[in-house]
Amino acid sequence: MNPNPENSPVTTELDASDGALFSRRSAIKRVALLVGATLSPALLDGIARAQSAGGAPARPLNLSAAQFAIVDAIAERILPRTDTPGARDVQVPQFIDVMFGAYMTAAEKKTWSEGISDLEARSQRVQRKGFVQLTEGQQEALLKAVAVESQPKERTFFHQVRDLTLIGYFTSEPVGRNVTQFDPIPGRFDACLPLSEVGNRSWTR
């Protein structure tokens, strides 16, 4: 992992808000436990800083346009829009793009590049189309096949994209504010209070 994530260009402007990252790291640890993800201290720091950056760019800064389109489609299939926002709605693909560029090691980037290429090759071989051109059902079927193959292995591309999608989603400001309503430092316990009476506060604000 990058031993000095503070030196990354995407984190330079975050120095003034470093104190606010503590509660984010604590909440991210809780989310990681819930989704079964394993995070190193450097990656944990990167996630907190990537979410703090906000203001996602209009185009990917680190992944190629083709890679980003595939990651975007994967994230949306993992967490599609229902009565709550989907991964795309809360800019999870942009979050992953930041993580790829600033906080992944060369070996991890290689895993991601090879994993994206393999998924695209499978799609072309099975459906004669690129992954982003497939129907949602076809994308889900292909991802399920990759997931099954990944089960006996560790830290594959599928494991990593799944973990970052879930963590990026549940630590995003819109989800924290409007869906989970998570408060990492609760006050006095009062049972059965409507959330509207306690301000709907969340750590992601």
Protein Blocks (a to p, Z undefined) as FASTA:
>chain_A
ZZblmlpmklmmmmmmmmmmmmmmmmmmmmmmmnopacdfklmmmmmmmmmngoiafbdf
kbcfklmmmmmmmmmmmmccffbccfklnommmmmmmmmmmmpcfklmmmmmmmmmmmmm
mmmmmnopafklpcfklmmmmmmmmmmmmmmpghifklmmmmmmmmmmmmpfklmmmmno
pafbdcdddehiafklnoppafkZZ
